[in-house]
Amino acid sequence: MAARKRQATRGVQPPRPAWFWLVIGVGLGLALSGIVLVKDWGPMLRKRDLPQPNPAATAPAAGEPAFADEAAAKPKKSFDFYQVLPEMEVVIPDAELTAKARAEQQARNAPAATTPPPTAGVRYVLQAGSYPDASSAEEAKAKLALLGFVATVQPVTINGRTWNRVRLGPYPSASDLETAKRTLADNGIKAIALKEAGSD
């Protein structure tokens, strides 16, 4: 019986240690990396993918500016909503709006003989937001409706990009405009007071 056990254990080899398999794996990885480098199979190492010199290129003459200088000399166009807006409408600053509202209140309280004639054709509007997508503009319009305001969405194309403006009004006077703007501010909505261009 003991002879059979010895014969059975002689055929079974002990398992190899883990470091043996680690050394084999590292050796195979290095061998494959060497083959890739020698055969030029690596996409990042291909010489044909690298920039090549242009044989037809010429250096600029002494008086000509270099191409990089021309690109640096041209100012980059930067468009901001508050820079483009004055071209379309006139923004009324808060201080001016308050002054106009007070002047209108004083004109109403003054005797009829000294009341200046109202300026015909002046239209005041509030812009509660401007959104690149129509769904956001409709959401803002719905929020304003919950506050009791009737808003309109006006799509406008500025520099090839469409903006959806959410507007309230028109208001007949600066005091009405100021009241509406204050109500919106109390509800966390910052609006811009505008006087439509060409309305004066």
C-alpha positions as CSV (number, residue, x, y, z in Angstrom):
1,M,0.0,0.0,0.0
2,A,2.8,2.4,0.8
3,A,4.5,1.5,-2.5
4,R,1.3,2.5,-4.3
5,K,1.3,5.9,-2.5
6,R,4.9,6.6,-3.4
7,Q,4.2,5.7,-7.1
8,A,1.2,8.0,-7.1
9,T,3.0,11.0,-5.6
10,R,6.1,10.6,-7.9
11,G,3.9,11.5,-10.9
12,V,2.5,14.7,-9.4
13,Q,4.9,17.7,-9.5
14,P,4.7,20.4,-6.9
15,P,3.0,23.7,-8.1
16,R,5.2,26.5,-9.3
17,P,5.6,29.5,-7.1
18,A,3.9,32.8,-8.0
19,W,7.1,34.7,-8.6
20,F,7.9,32.2,-11.4
21,W,4.7,33.1,-13.3
22,L,5.3,36.8,-12.6
23,V,8.8,36.6,-14.2
24,I,7.3,34.7,-17.2
25,G,4.6,37.4,-17.7
26,V,7.1,40.3,-17.5
27,G,9.4,38.6,-19.9
28,L,6.6,38.0,-22.4
29,G,5.5,41.6,-22.1
30,L,9.0,42.9,-22.7
31,A,9.4,40.6,-25.7
32,L,6.2,41.8,-27.3
33,S,7.1,45.5,-26.7
34,G,10.4,44.9,-28.3
35,I,8.7,43.4,-31.4
36,V,6.3,46.3,-31.7
37,L,9.2,48.8,-31.5
38,V,11.4,47.0,-34.0
39,K,8.5,46.3,-36.5
40,D,7.2,49.9,-36.1
41,W,3.7,48.6,-35.3
42,G,3.0,51.3,-32.6
43,P,0.5,53.9,-34.0
44,M,2.1,56.7,-31.9
45,L,5.6,55.8,-33.0
46,R,5.0,55.8,-36.8
47,K,7.1,58.3,-38.6
48,R,4.6,58.9,-41.3
49,D,2.0,60.2,-38.7
50,L,4.4,62.9,-37.5
51,P,4.3,66.4,-39.1
52,Q,6.4,66.6,-42.2
53,P,8.3,69.7,-43.4
54,N,6.7,71.5,-46.4
55,P,9.2,71.8,-49.2
56,A,7.2,74.6,-50.9
57,A,7.2,76.8,-47.8
58,T,9.1,80.1,-48.0
59,A,10.2,82.5,-45.3
60,P,8.5,85.9,-45.2
61,A,10.3,88.8,-46.8
62,A,11.9,91.4,-44.5
63,G,8.9,93.8,-44.7
64,E,6.2,91.1,-44.5
65,P,4.8,90.1,-41.1
66,A,4.9,86.4,-40.3
67,F,1.7,84.4,-40.3
68,A,1.8,84.0,-36.5
69,D,2.2,87.8,-36.1
70,E,-0.9,88.4,-38.4
71,A,-3.0,86.0,-36.3
72,A,-1.9,87.6,-33.1
73,A,-2.5,91.1,-34.4
74,K,-6.2,90.4,-35.2
75,P,-8.3,90.8,-32.0
76,K,-10.4,87.8,-31.1
77,K,-14.1,88.5,-31.3
78,S,-15.8,88.1,-28.0
79,F,-19.6,88.5,-27.9
80,D,-21.4,89.1,-24.7
81,F,-25.1,89.4,-24.2
82,Y,-24.7,92.8,-22.5
83,Q,-22.4,94.1,-25.3
84,V,-24.7,93.0,-28.2
85,L,-27.9,94.1,-26.5
86,P,-27.3,97.9,-26.8
87,E,-27.2,97.6,-30.6
88,M,-30.8,96.3,-30.5
89,E,-32.4,98.2,-27.6
90,V,-31.5,100.8,-25.0
91,V,-30.9,99.3,-21.5
92,I,-32.2,101.6,-18.8
93,P,-30.0,101.6,-15.7
94,D,-31.8,101.2,-12.3
95,A,-30.9,104.7,-11.2
96,E,-32.3,106.2,-14.3
97,L,-35.5,104.1,-14.1
98,T,-36.1,105.2,-10.5
99,A,-35.5,108.8,-11.5
100,K,-38.0,108.5,-14.4
101,A,-40.6,106.9,-12.1
102,R,-40.3,109.6,-9.5
103,A,-40.6,112.3,-12.2
104,E,-43.7,110.6,-13.5
105,Q,-45.2,110.5,-10.0
106,Q,-44.4,114.1,-9.4
107,A,-46.0,115.0,-12.8
108,R,-49.2,113.2,-11.8
109,N,-49.3,114.9,-8.4
110,A,-48.6,118.4,-9.9
111,P,-51.4,120.7,-11.1
112,A,-52.7,120.0,-14.7
113,A,-51.4,123.3,-16.1
114,T,-47.7,122.3,-15.4
115,T,-48.0,118.7,-16.4
116,P,-45.6,118.0,-19.4
117,P,-47.2,116.3,-22.3
118,P,-46.6,112.5,-22.3
119,T,-44.0,111.3,-24.8
120,A,-45.8,109.5,-27.5
121,G,-44.4,106.2,-28.8
122,V,-42.2,105.4,-25.8
123,R,-42.5,101.6,-24.9
124,Y,-40.8,100.0,-21.9
125,V,-40.3,96.3,-21.7
126,L,-38.7,93.9,-19.2
127,Q,-36.5,91.1,-20.3
128,A,-36.5,88.3,-17.8
129,G,-34.0,86.1,-19.6
130,S,-32.5,85.0,-22.9
131,Y,-32.0,81.3,-23.6
132,P,-30.3,79.4,-26.5
133,D,-33.0,76.7,-26.5
134,A,-36.7,77.3,-26.7
135,S,-37.7,74.8,-24.0
136,S,-35.8,76.8,-21.3
137,A,-37.5,80.0,-22.5
138,E,-40.9,78.3,-22.3
139,E,-40.1,77.1,-18.7
140,A,-39.2,80.7,-17.7
141,K,-42.4,81.9,-19.3
142,A,-44.4,79.3,-17.3
143,K,-42.7,80.4,-14.0
144,L,-43.6,84.0,-14.8
145,A,-47.2,83.0,-15.4
146,L,-47.4,81.4,-12.0
147,L,-46.4,84.8,-10.6
148,G,-49.2,86.5,-12.5
149,F,-47.1,87.9,-15.4
150,V,-47.9,87.5,-19.1
151,A,-44.7,86.9,-20.9
152,T,-43.8,86.4,-24.6
153,V,-40.9,84.5,-26.1
154,Q,-39.2,86.3,-29.0
155,P,-36.6,84.3,-31.0
156,V,-33.8,86.6,-32.2
157,T,-30.7,85.7,-34.2
158,I,-27.5,87.4,-33.1
159,N,-24.2,86.6,-34.9
160,G,-25.7,83.5,-36.4
161,R,-27.0,82.1,-33.1
162,T,-30.6,82.0,-32.1
163,W,-31.6,83.3,-28.7
164,N,-35.1,83.1,-27.2
165,R,-35.9,86.2,-25.2
166,V,-38.5,86.1,-22.5
167,R,-40.1,89.5,-22.3
168,L,-42.8,91.3,-20.3
169,G,-44.7,94.3,-21.4
170,P,-44.9,96.8,-23.0
171,Y,-45.4,99.1,-20.0
172,P,-46.9,102.6,-20.6
173,S,-44.7,104.3,-18.0
174,A,-41.4,104.0,-16.2
175,S,-43.2,103.7,-12.9
176,D,-45.2,100.7,-14.1
177,L,-42.0,99.2,-15.4
178,E,-40.2,99.8,-12.0
179,T,-43.1,98.2,-10.1
180,A,-43.0,95.1,-12.3
181,K,-39.2,94.9,-12.0
182,R,-39.4,95.2,-8.2
183,T,-42.0,92.4,-8.0
184,L,-39.8,90.2,-10.1
185,A,-36.7,90.9,-8.0
186,D,-38.7,90.1,-4.8
187,N,-39.4,86.7,-6.4
188,G,-35.7,86.1,-7.3
189,I,-35.9,87.0,-11.0
190,K,-33.4,89.6,-12.2
191,A,-34.9,91.4,-15.2
192,I,-33.4,94.0,-17.5
193,A,-35.4,97.2,-18.1
194,L,-35.4,98.2,-21.8
195,K,-36.7,101.1,-23.9
196,E,-37.2,99.8,-27.4
197,A,-35.0,101.4,-30.0
198,G,-36.6,104.0,-32.2
199,S,-39.5,104.5,-29.7
200,D,-38.4,108.0,-28.8
